[in-house]
Amino acid sequence: MAKSIVVLITKPPYGGEDAFAGLRQAMAFMASGALKRVGVVFIGEGVYNLASGQKSASISMPSNFDTLEDLNELGAELYASQPDVERHLAGLERAQGWKPVSDNELAILLEGFDLTTTF
C-alpha cells in the first residue's frame, strides 16, 4: 500500500481549475492522514501559485494562496523548480515555507514518493 504521494502543480492559479484541484487534493490527503508523506511540487507556470498578493476575490475565485499556507501549516512538503521560479517570479514577492530544487534534485525527490499525480 502506498505511503506517500507528490502532487505536481503545473498550471497557474487562475484561469482554469487544475491548480485549484491539485492543491485541494493535497489538502485532502493531509487532512485524512491516509498517507504518511504528502508533497507538492510547483513546476512550469505552476510556480505562479507561489506569488504573494494574489487577489482571488476580485475574480470571485477561492484563494490558492490560502490553501498553500494551510498545506504549509499542516506539514506538507512544498517544493518549487528553482529554474522556473527564477524565470517566472523574478522581482515578485513569494510565499514562505517551500524549498527551491534544481532539475537534478527534483528527479531524485520524485523517486522518493510512491505515487505521483499531475495537475
MOFEN-V322027 format. One record per helix or strand of 2 or more residues. SS is the DSSP state (A for helix, B for strand). FROM is the first residue (numbers start at 1). LEN is the number of residues. If there is no record, write none. Layout:
ss=SS from=FROM len=LEN
ss=SS from=FROM len=LEN
//
This chain:
ss=B from=4 len=6
ss=A from=18 len=15
ss=B from=37 len=6
ss=A from=44 len=7
ss=A from=56 len=4
ss=A from=64 len=11
ss=B from=77 len=5
ss=A from=82 len=7
ss=B from=99 len=3
ss=A from=103 len=9
ss=B from=115 len=4
//
